[in-house]
Amino acid sequence: MTPGAGLRRTDGGTLLYWLAAVAVLFLYVRHGRDAPTKPSATPSPGPAPTTYRAYRDRRDQQARWERRYRRERPLESRRQQRERSSK
């Protein structure tokens, strides 16, 4: 067997498998499970907050978003309320 024989294109796409494996390994090393997460500007829906203070902050933020939505789209919010009350 000659050196680099496994990387020839005539081996049924073996080169593509190696390139795919290298790409997956790169992504795992770069964005693996232990990679630190970047904080986002807006809280994303997800697991429950760890402290009561965080819970209250998130609840208040959600209430502000809902009030703003009702203020900016009054007809849509009325339609949604009618649908909720008719169920």
N, C-alpha and C positions, 0 to 999 in steps of 0.2 A: 504494500500500500504506500502510495506516495504522500509526502507531507501536504496537508491542505486538501486531501481528496474529498473530505466530507463537505467542503465548501463549494464544490463545483455545481453549476446550475443543472448539469445533466443528471444529477441524482434525484430527480423528481421534486425539485423545489426545496432541497435541504438548506440552501442559502436563505430562503425566506423564513424557514423555521428558526434558524440562528438569529436572524435580524429581529424576528418577533420576540424571541426569548430575551435578547438584549434590551429591547424596548420595554418589555414587561419588567425586567430587573431594574432598569433605570427608573421607571415610574414607581416601583415599590420602594427603592432606596430614597427617592425624592419625596414621595407622598405616602410613606408607609404608615403603619398604625401608630408608631411612636412619634411621628412628626408633630411638632407644636402647631396648634391652630391659630390663625390670625383672628383677633377680635373684630367683629363687624360693627358697623355704625348702628344698624337696627337689629334688635333682638329677633332671632329666628324662632319659629315655633319648634318646640322640642321638649326635652325632659323638664320636669318641674324644677323650679329654682331651689337652691340649697338652703336659703335662709328666708325667714318670713319677710324681712325687708326687701329682698329681691322679688319675692312673690308680690308684695304690695306695689313695688315699682312697675313690674310687668302688667299687673292688673290695671293700674292707673294709666299706663301707656295705651293699653288696649281700649280703655274707656275713652281716652282722648281721640284715638283713631276712629272709633265708632261715632262719636259726636261730630267729628269733622266730616265723616262720610255723609251723615244725615244732613248736615248743614249744606254740603256741596251738591248733594243729589237728593233733594227732598221728594221728588216723585218716585224715584226708585225705592227709597227707604219706606215710603207709605205703602207701596205695593208689597214689599216684603213683610211689613207688619200685618197687612190684610191676609196674606197667605198664612202667616203663623197663627193668626187668630181663628182662621176658618178650619184649621186641622183639629 
